[in-house]
Amino acid sequence: MTSLLVRPATPDAQGTVIDVTPASAGWTHVGFRVHKLAKGQRLEASSDDQEVCLVLLTGRANVACGEHRFDDIGKRMDIFEQIPPYAVYLPNGVSYAVEATTDLELAVCAAPGHGNHAPRLIAPDNIKQSTRGQGTNTRHIHDILPETEAADSLLVVEVFTPAGNWSSYPPHKHDADNLPHESQLEETYYHRINPAQGFAFQRVYTDDRSLDETMAVENGCCVLVPKGYHPVGAAHGYSLYYLNVMAGPKRVWKFHNDPDHEWLMNA
C-alpha cells in the first residue's frame, strides 16, 4: 500500500517540496504540489487536463494566464497570521506563470477540469471565515473554494486548529458515492505547525480496520486520505494549520460521522 504520509523533499529547480499526483497516490482525482520560490524566481506550468487553484500560502506574486494577469497579489507573510490567503482559479488546458515578488510558498491544488470556468482571482474578502466546534474541538475555517463557488471538481479549504485541540473531529469520512447521505471524495492534508519543531497526530481508518494508520505529522508533511475517517490532534503548545484539497465523482462535500463517536455531537 502507498504510504499515506508524504514528507517534504529538498526543493528542486522549480522549488517543489511536495508533489502528489493521482498516480503516486493510487487514486483518480486529486493532485497537490507545494513550491517554495525565492524572490524573483519564476514557475511556468500547464494545467493540462486539470483545473487548478493556486493558493498563496505565504508571500506575494505575479500570476499570468493568457490575457489574465493578477499582479503583486498576496498579503499573508506568515501562515499563522491567520488571515485568509489570496488564490487564483485556473481552468484546464491553459499555461500559466507565477513570479515570486517576495519569498513565496505556493500550493497548487488540482483535479479534473472540463473547461467550464474562466481564470479568476479569489481575494481574501471573497473567502468565508467561520468557527466550528467548541472547547478543545474548536477550529477556525477559511473556505477558499467551497462547493458554492464555481469550479468543476475542486474543493479547497484551510483550517487553523489551536494548540492542544482536535480537528476533523468527531471522526468523519466521505468515501461512499451515496448522495444525499455521503459523497465520495479523495483528500489531502498539507500540515504546517507553529512553532515549526512541533508535531501533530493524524489517524486514517475504516470501519473494518482494513486501513488503520496513525501518523506523527511534522511541519510541511502531507497526509493522503483515500478513504476512511481521518481525525487530527494538535499537540499541547503547538498550533496546527492544514490545507485540504478534495475531489471526487461529484463536487459535493457530504460526510458521515463514525457512529462510535456520534454521541459527541450531542455532548
DOKOL-677995 format. One record per residue: residue number from 1; y, x, z of N, C-alpha, C in turn. Coordinates in steps of 0.1 Angstrom, whole numbers, plus 5000, padded with zeros to 4 digits. Layout:
<pts>
{NUM {Y X Z} {Y X Z} {Y X Z}}
...
</pts>
This chain:
<pts>
{1 {4988 5008 5000} {5000 5000 5000} {5013 5009 5000}}
{2 {5023 5005 4992} {5035 5012 4992} {5041 5011 5006}}
{3 {5047 5023 5011} {5053 5023 5024} {5065 5014 5024}}
{4 {5068 5006 5034} {5079 4997 5035} {5092 5005 5039}}
{5 {5091 5017 5044} {5102 5025 5049} {5106 5035 5038}}
{6 {5118 5034 5033} {5123 5044 5023} {5134 5052 5030}}
{7 {5132 5065 5031} {5142 5073 5038} {5152 5079 5027}}
{8 {5164 5082 5032} {5174 5087 5022} {5170 5101 5017}}
{9 {5173 5104 5004} {5170 5117 4998} {5183 5125 4998}}
{10 {5181 5138 4995} {5193 5146 4992} {5200 5141 4979}}
{11 {5213 5139 4979} {5219 5134 4967} {5216 5142 4955}}
{12 {5213 5135 4944} {5211 5141 4931} {5225 5142 4924}}
{13 {5224 5145 4911} {5237 5148 4903} {5246 5135 4903}}
{14 {5240 5123 4904} {5248 5111 4905} {5250 5106 4919}}
{15 {5247 5114 4929} {5249 5111 4943} {5239 5101 4948}}
{16 {5227 5099 4941} {5217 5089 4945} {5210 5094 4958}}
{17 {5210 5085 4968} {5203 5089 4980} {5191 5079 4983}}
{18 {5193 5066 4978} {5182 5056 4979} {5181 5051 4965}}
{19 {5168 5049 4960} {5165 5044 4947} {5153 5035 4948}}
{20 {5154 5022 4949} {5143 5013 4949} {5143 5005 4936}}
{21 {5132 5006 4929} {5130 4998 4917} {5119 4988 4919}}
{22 {5118 4977 4911} {5107 4969 4912} {5093 4976 4911}}
{23 {5093 4986 4902} {5081 4994 4900} {5077 5002 4913}}
{24 {5088 5009 4919} {5085 5017 4931} {5081 5008 4943}}
{25 {5087 4996 4944} {5085 4987 4955} {5072 4979 4953}}
{26 {5067 4978 4941} {5055 4970 4938} {5058 4955 4937}}
{27 {5070 4952 4933} {5073 4937 4932} {5080 4935 4919}}
{28 {5087 4924 4918} {5092 4919 4905} {5107 4918 4903}}
{29 {5115 4916 4913} {5128 4911 4912} {5139 4921 4916}}
{30 {5138 4927 4928} {5149 4934 4935} {5149 4949 4931}}
{31 {5161 4953 4927} {5164 4968 4926} {5175 4971 4935}}
{32 {5175 4983 4941} {5186 4987 4950} {5188 5002 4950}}
{33 {5200 5006 4949} {5204 5021 4950} {5216 5023 4959}}
{34 {5216 5034 4964} {5228 5039 4971} {5233 5052 4966}}
{35 {5246 5053 4962} {5251 5066 4957} {5262 5070 4967}}
{36 {5262 5083 4970} {5273 5089 4978} {5281 5099 4968}}
{37 {5293 5095 4965} {5301 5102 4955} {5313 5108 4962}}
{38 {5315 5121 4958} {5327 5128 4963} {5340 5123 4955}}
{39 {5351 5124 4961} {5364 5121 4954} {5364 5127 4940}}
{40 {5367 5119 4930} {5367 5124 4916} {5354 5123 4909}}
{41 {5343 5121 4916} {5330 5120 4909} {5329 5107 4902}}
{42 {5321 5107 4891} {5320 5095 4883} {5305 5092 4881}}
{43 {5302 5079 4882} {5289 5073 4879} {5290 5065 4867}}
{44 {5282 5067 4857} {5281 5059 4845} {5267 5054 4843}}
{45 {5265 5041 4841} {5252 5035 4840} {5253 5022 4832}}
{46 {5241 5017 4829} {5239 5004 4822} {5232 4994 4831}}
{47 {5235 4982 4830} {5228 4972 4838} {5215 4968 4831}}
{48 {5213 4971 4819} {5201 4968 4812} {5198 4953 4813}}
{49 {5186 4949 4818} {5182 4935 4819} {5185 4929 4833}}
{50 {5193 4937 4841} {5195 4933 4854} {5210 4929 4856}}
{51 {5213 4918 4863} {5227 4917 4868} {5228 4926 4880}}
{52 {5241 4929 4883} {5244 4940 4893} {5255 4935 4902}}
{53 {5254 4938 4915} {5265 4936 4924} {5268 4950 4930}}
{54 {5279 4956 4927} {5284 4969 4932} {5291 4966 4945}}
{55 {5286 4971 4956} {5292 4969 4969} {5298 4982 4974}}
{56 {5311 4983 4976} {5318 4995 4981} {5316 4995 4996}}
{57 {5305 5002 5000} {5302 5003 5015} {5314 5009 5022}}
{58 {5318 5021 5017} {5330 5028 5023} {5337 5035 5011}}
{59 {5350 5036 5012} {5358 5043 5002} {5364 5034 4992}}
{60 {5371 5041 4982} {5378 5034 4972} {5373 5039 4958}}
{61 {5375 5031 4948} {5370 5035 4934} {5377 5027 4923}}
{62 {5377 5032 4911} {5380 5025 4899} {5366 5021 4893}}
{63 {5365 5008 4889} {5353 5003 4883} {5357 4997 4869}}
{64 {5350 5002 4858} {5353 4997 4845} {5341 4992 4838}}
{65 {5342 4981 4831} {5331 4975 4823} {5337 4968 4811}}
{66 {5336 4975 4799} {5343 4970 4787} {5358 4968 4790}}
{67 {5363 4956 4787} {5377 4954 4788} {5381 4951 4803}}
{68 {5371 4950 4811} {5374 4946 4825} {5376 4959 4833}}
{69 {5387 4960 4841} {5390 4972 4849} {5394 4967 4863}}
{70 {5389 4973 4873} {5393 4970 4887} {5397 4983 4893}}
{71 {5410 4986 4894} {5415 4999 4897} {5417 5001 4912}}
{72 {5413 5012 4918} {5416 5016 4931} {5413 5005 4941}}
{73 {5401 4999 4940} {5397 4989 4949} {5389 4996 4961}}
{74 {5389 4988 4972} {5382 4993 4984} {5392 4995 4995}}
{75 {5388 4992 5007} {5397 4993 5019} {5390 4998 5031}}
{76 {5377 4995 5032} {5369 4999 5043} {5365 5014 5042}}
{77 {5370 5022 5051} {5367 5036 5051} {5355 5040 5060}}
{78 {5352 5031 5069} {5340 5032 5078} {5334 5019 5079}}
{79 {5321 5018 5077} {5314 5005 5077} {5316 4998 5090}}
{80 {5317 5005 5101} {5318 4999 5114} {5332 4994 5118}}
{81 {5342 4996 5108} {5354 4988 5109} {5351 4973 5110}}
{82 {5340 4969 5104} {5335 4956 5104} {5345 4946 5097}}
{83 {5351 4951 5086} {5359 4942 5078} {5351 4940 5065}}
{84 {5353 4929 5058} {5345 4927 5045} {5348 4937 5035}}
{85 {5338 4941 5026} {5340 4951 5016} {5346 4945 5003}}
{86 {5349 4954 4994} {5351 4950 4980} {5338 4951 4973}}
{87 {5336 4942 4963} {5324 4942 4955} {5328 4938 4941}}
{88 {5319 4942 4931} {5321 4938 4917} {5308 4933 4912}}
{89 {5308 4921 4906} {5297 4915 4899} {5297 4919 4885}}
{90 {5285 4923 4879} {5284 4926 4865} {5271 4919 4860}}
{91 {5272 4914 4848} {5260 4907 4842} {5251 4918 4836}}
{92 {5239 4913 4832} {5230 4922 4825} {5236 4926 4811}}
{93 {5231 4937 4805} {5234 4941 4792} {5248 4947 4790}}
{94 {5253 4953 4801} {5266 4959 4800} {5265 4974 4805}}
{95 {5275 4982 4800} {5277 4995 4805} {5288 4995 4815}}
{96 {5288 5003 4825} {5299 5004 4835} {5301 5018 4840}}
{97 {5312 5020 4845} {5316 5033 4851} {5323 5031 4865}}
{98 {5319 5040 4874} {5326 5039 4887} {5331 5053 4890}}
{99 {5344 5054 4892} {5351 5067 4896} {5355 5066 4910}}
{100 {5351 5075 4918} {5355 5076 4932} {5369 5081 4934}}
{101 {5378 5073 4939} {5391 5078 4942} {5393 5084 4956}}
{102 {5383 5081 4965} {5381 5088 4977} {5366 5091 4978}}
{103 {5361 5098 4988} {5347 5098 4990} {5342 5084 4991}}
{104 {5330 5081 4985} {5326 5068 4983} {5311 5066 4986}}
{105 {5308 5056 4993} {5294 5052 4995} {5292 5038 4988}}
{106 {5284 5038 4977} {5283 5027 4968} {5269 5021 4968}}
{107 {5267 5008 4970} {5254 5002 4969} {5254 4995 4955}}
{108 {5243 4996 4948} {5240 4990 4935} {5229 4980 4937}}
{109 {5232 4967 4938} {5222 4957 4940} {5219 4950 4927}}
{110 {5206 4949 4924} {5202 4944 4911} {5190 4934 4911}}
{111 {5190 4925 4901} {5180 4915 4900} {5181 4910 4885}}
{112 {5170 4903 4880} {5170 4899 4866} {5183 4890 4863}}
{113 {5189 4894 4852} {5201 4886 4847} {5198 4879 4834}}
{114 {5206 4868 4832} {5204 4860 4820} {5217 4858 4812}}
{115 {5227 4867 4815} {5239 4867 4807} {5248 4854 4809}}
{116 {5247 4848 4820} {5254 4836 4822} {5268 4837 4828}}
{117 {5272 4849 4832} {5284 4851 4840} {5292 4864 4835}}
{118 {5305 4863 4837} {5313 4875 4833} {5315 4884 4845}}
{119 {5319 4897 4842} {5323 4906 4853} {5334 4900 4861}}
{120 {5334 4902 4874} {5344 4897 4883} {5345 4906 4896}}
{121 {5357 4906 4901} {5359 4912 4914} {5356 4903 4925}}
{122 {5349 4907 4935} {5347 4900 4948} {5355 4907 4958}}
{123 {5367 4901 4962} {5376 4907 4971} {5373 4903 4985}}
{124 {5377 4910 4996} {5374 4906 5009} {5378 4892 5013}}
{125 {5389 4887 5007} {5394 4874 5010} {5384 4863 5005}}
{126 {5375 4867 4995} {5366 4858 4989} {5353 4857 4997}}
{127 {5351 4866 5007} {5339 4867 5014} {5339 4859 5027}}
{128 {5330 4850 5028} {5329 4842 5041} {5324 4850 5052}}
{129 {5330 4849 5064} {5326 4855 5076} {5321 4845 5086}}
{130 {5310 4848 5093} {5305 4838 5103} {5298 4846 5114}}
{131 {5294 4839 5124} {5286 4845 5135} {5274 4836 5138}}
{132 {5263 4842 5139} {5250 4834 5142} {5245 4839 5155}}
{133 {5237 4829 5161} {5230 4832 5174} {5240 4832 5186}}
{134 {5234 4836 5197} {5241 4836 5210} {5235 4846 5219}}
{135 {5242 4851 5229} {5237 4861 5238} {5233 4873 5231}}
{136 {5221 4878 5234} {5216 4891 5228} {5209 4888 5214}}
{137 {5212 4876 5209} {5208 4873 5195} {5220 4871 5186}}
{138 {5232 4875 5191} {5244 4873 5183} {5245 4884 5172}}
{139 {5249 4880 5160} {5252 4889 5149} {5263 4883 5140}}
{140 {5269 4892 5133} {5281 4888 5125} {5278 4890 5110}}
{141 {5282 4880 5102} {5277 4879 5088} {5289 4880 5078}}
{142 {5287 4887 5068} {5296 4887 5056} {5288 4883 5044}}
{143 {5291 4871 5038} {5284 4866 5027} {5290 4871 5014}}
{144 {5285 4882 5009} {5291 4889 4997} {5289 4881 4984}}
{145 {5276 4877 4982} {5272 4870 4970} {5262 4859 4974}}
{146 {5266 4848 4981} {5257 4838 4985} {5253 4828 4974}}
{147 {5244 4819 4976} {5240 4810 4965} {5251 4800 4961}}
{148 {5261 4799 4969} {5272 4791 4965} {5282 4797 4955}}
{149 {5280 4810 4952} {5288 4817 4943} {5280 4821 4930}}
{150 {5286 4822 4919} {5279 4823 4906} {5271 4836 4905}}
{151 {5259 4835 4901} {5250 4846 4897} {5237 4840 4892}}
{152 {5229 4848 4886} {5216 4843 4880} {5205 4845 4890}}
{153 {5204 4856 4897} {5193 4859 4906} {5197 4864 4920}}
{154 {5208 4872 4920} {5211 4880 4932} {5216 4871 4944}}
{155 {5212 4875 4956} {5218 4871 4968} {5221 4884 4976}}
{156 {5234 4885 4981} {5238 4898 4988} {5246 4894 5000}}
{157 {5242 4900 5012} {5248 4897 5024} {5248 4909 5033}}
{158 {5258 4911 5042} {5257 4922 5051} {5258 4916 5065}}
{159 {5252 4923 5075} {5251 4918 5089} {5254 4930 5098}}
{160 {5262 4926 5108} {5266 4936 5119} {5259 4930 5132}}
{161 {5251 4939 5138} {5243 4935 5150} {5248 4944 5161}}
{162 {5254 4938 5172} {5259 4946 5183} {5248 4954 5190}}
{163 {5251 4965 5196} {5241 4973 5203} {5233 4965 5213}}
{164 {5220 4967 5212} {5211 4960 5222} {5207 4946 5217}}
{165 {5212 4941 5206} {5209 4928 5202} {5198 4927 5192}}
{166 {5192 4915 5190} {5182 4912 5179} {5189 4906 5168}}
{167 {5183 4907 5156} {5188 4902 5144} {5177 4898 5135}}
{168 {5180 4889 5125} {5169 4883 5117} {5159 4877 5126}}
{169 {5164 4870 5136} {5156 4865 5148} {5161 4852 5152}}
{170 {5152 4842 5156} {5137 4844 5156} {5132 4848 5143}}
{171 {5120 4855 5143} {5114 4860 5131} {5113 4848 5121}}
{172 {5117 4851 5108} {5116 4842 5097} {5110 4848 5085}}
{173 {5106 4840 5076} {5101 4845 5063} {5106 4836 5052}}
{174 {5105 4842 5040} {5108 4834 5027} {5099 4840 5016}}
{175 {5086 4837 5017} {5077 4843 5007} {5068 4832 5000}}
{176 {5072 4820 5002} {5064 4809 4995} {5073 4801 4986}}
{177 {5069 4799 4974} {5077 4791 4964} {5073 4776 4967}}
{178 {5080 4771 4978} {5076 4757 4983} {5089 4750 4987}}
{179 {5098 4749 4977} {5111 4742 4980} {5108 4727 4981}}
{180 {5115 4720 4989} {5127 4724 4996} {5125 4730 5010}}
{181 {5112 4733 5013} {5109 4738 5026} {5111 4753 5028}}
{182 {5108 4761 5017} {5108 4775 5018} {5109 4781 5003}}
{183 {5117 4791 5002} {5118 4798 4989} {5111 4812 4989}}
{184 {5109 4817 4978} {5102 4830 4976} {5112 4840 4972}}
{185 {5115 4849 4981} {5125 4859 4979} {5120 4873 4984}}
{186 {5121 4883 4975} {5119 4897 4979} {5132 4901 4986}}
{187 {5131 4912 4994} {5144 4915 5002} {5143 4930 5005}}
{188 {5155 4936 5005} {5157 4950 5010} {5167 4949 5021}}
{189 {5165 4958 5031} {5174 4960 5042} {5179 4975 5042}}
{190 {5192 4977 5039} {5197 4990 5040} {5205 4992 5053}}
{191 {5200 5001 5061} {5204 5002 5075} {5214 5014 5077}}
{192 {5225 5011 5085} {5234 5021 5090} {5236 5019 5105}}
{193 {5237 5030 5112} {5237 5029 5127} {5249 5037 5132}}
{194 {5255 5032 5143} {5266 5038 5149} {5264 5039 5164}}
{195 {5265 5051 5170} {5266 5065 5164} {5254 5068 5155}}
{196 {5256 5077 5145} {5246 5079 5135} {5233 5085 5139}}
{197 {5232 5091 5151} {5219 5097 5156} {5210 5086 5162}}
{198 {5214 5074 5162} {5206 5063 5168} {5195 5058 5160}}
{199 {5189 5047 5164} {5178 5041 5157} {5177 5026 5160}}
{200 {5169 5019 5152} {5166 5005 5154} {5151 5004 5151}}
{201 {5146 4992 5154} {5132 4989 5150} {5132 4976 5141}}
{202 {5123 4977 5131} {5121 4965 5123} {5106 4963 5121}}
{203 {5102 4951 5123} {5088 4947 5121} {5086 4938 5109}}
{204 {5076 4940 5101} {5073 4931 5089} {5059 4927 5091}}
{205 {5056 4914 5092} {5043 4910 5095} {5040 4896 5089}}
{206 {5028 4893 5086} {5024 4880 5081} {5016 4872 5091}}
{207 {5014 4859 5089} {5007 4851 5099} {4993 4857 5102}}
{208 {4986 4861 5091} {4972 4866 5093} {4971 4881 5096}}
{209 {4983 4887 5098} {4984 4901 5101} {4978 4911 5091}}
{210 {4976 4906 5079} {4971 4915 5068} {4982 4925 5065}}
{211 {4995 4921 5068} {5006 4930 5067} {5012 4930 5081}}
{212 {5013 4941 5088} {5019 4942 5101} {5023 4956 5103}}
{213 {5036 4959 5100} {5041 4972 5101} {5054 4972 5109}}
{214 {5055 4981 5119} {5067 4983 5127} {5072 4997 5125}}
{215 {5085 4997 5122} {5091 5010 5118} {5103 5013 5127}}
{216 {5104 5026 5131} {5116 5031 5137} {5126 5035 5125}}
{217 {5137 5028 5125} {5146 5029 5114} {5158 5038 5118}}
{218 {5161 5048 5110} {5172 5057 5113} {5183 5054 5103}}
{219 {5195 5060 5106} {5207 5058 5098} {5204 5062 5083}}
{220 {5207 5052 5074} {5205 5054 5060} {5192 5051 5054}}
{221 {5183 5045 5062} {5170 5041 5058} {5171 5027 5051}}
{222 {5161 5025 5042} {5160 5012 5036} {5146 5006 5039}}
{223 {5145 4994 5043} {5132 4987 5045} {5129 4977 5034}}
{224 {5117 4977 5029} {5113 4967 5019} {5106 4956 5026}}
{225 {5109 4943 5022} {5103 4931 5027} {5097 4924 5015}}
{226 {5085 4927 5012} {5078 4919 5001} {5074 4905 5004}}
{227 {5071 4904 5017} {5066 4891 5023} {5066 4892 5038}}
{228 {5065 4880 5044} {5063 4881 5059} {5076 4880 5067}}
{229 {5074 4879 5080} {5085 4878 5089} {5091 4892 5091}}
{230 {5104 4893 5094} {5110 4907 5094} {5121 4908 5104}}
{231 {5119 4906 5117} {5129 4908 5127} {5134 4922 5129}}
{232 {5146 4924 5134} {5152 4937 5137} {5157 4937 5151}}
{233 {5156 4949 5157} {5161 4951 5171} {5170 4963 5171}}
{234 {5182 4962 5176} {5191 4974 5177} {5190 4980 5191}}
{235 {5188 4993 5192} {5187 5000 5205} {5199 4999 5213}}
{236 {5198 4999 5226} {5209 4999 5235} {5218 5011 5232}}
{237 {5231 5009 5231} {5241 5019 5228} {5244 5022 5213}}
{238 {5236 5015 5204} {5238 5018 5190} {5240 5005 5182}}
{239 {5251 5004 5176} {5254 4992 5168} {5247 4994 5154}}
{240 {5243 4982 5149} {5235 4982 5136} {5242 4974 5126}}
{241 {5242 4980 5114} {5246 4973 5101} {5234 4973 5092}}
{242 {5233 4962 5085} {5224 4963 5073} {5229 4954 5062}}
{243 {5226 4959 5050} {5230 4952 5037} {5217 4946 5032}}
{244 {5216 4933 5030} {5205 4926 5024} {5207 4923 5010}}
{245 {5196 4926 5002} {5196 4921 4988} {5183 4913 4986}}
{246 {5185 4900 4981} {5174 4891 4979} {5173 4886 4965}}
{247 {5161 4884 4960} {5160 4877 4947} {5146 4872 4946}}
{248 {5144 4862 4938} {5130 4856 4935} {5130 4847 4924}}
{249 {5120 4839 4922} {5119 4829 4911} {5131 4819 4910}}
{250 {5136 4815 4922} {5147 4806 4923} {5158 4811 4932}}
{251 {5170 4809 4928} {5181 4815 4936} {5185 4806 4947}}
{252 {5176 4805 4957} {5178 4796 4969} {5173 4804 4981}}
{253 {5181 4804 4992} {5176 4810 5004} {5172 4799 5014}}
{254 {5159 4797 5015} {5154 4787 5024} {5142 4794 5032}}
{255 {5144 4795 5045} {5134 4803 5053} {5126 4794 5062}}
{256 {5115 4800 5067} {5106 4794 5076} {5104 4803 5088}}
{257 {5107 4797 5100} {5106 4805 5112} {5091 4806 5116}}
{258 {5088 4817 5123} {5075 4819 5129} {5072 4808 5139}}
{259 {5062 4800 5137} {5060 4788 5147} {5058 4793 5161}}
{260 {5053 4805 5163} {5051 4810 5177} {5064 4812 5184}}
{261 {5075 4814 5176} {5088 4817 5182} {5099 4806 5180}}
{262 {5094 4795 5174} {5104 4784 5170} {5110 4779 5183}}
{263 {5104 4779 5194} {5109 4774 5207} {5123 4780 5210}}
{264 {5125 4793 5205} {5137 4800 5209} {5150 4792 5203}}
{265 {5147 4785 5192} {5159 4777 5186} {5164 4767 5195}}
{266 {5156 4762 5205} {5160 4752 5214} {5162 4757 5228}}
{267 {5160 4770 5230} {5161 4775 5244} {5175 4776 5249}}
</pts>
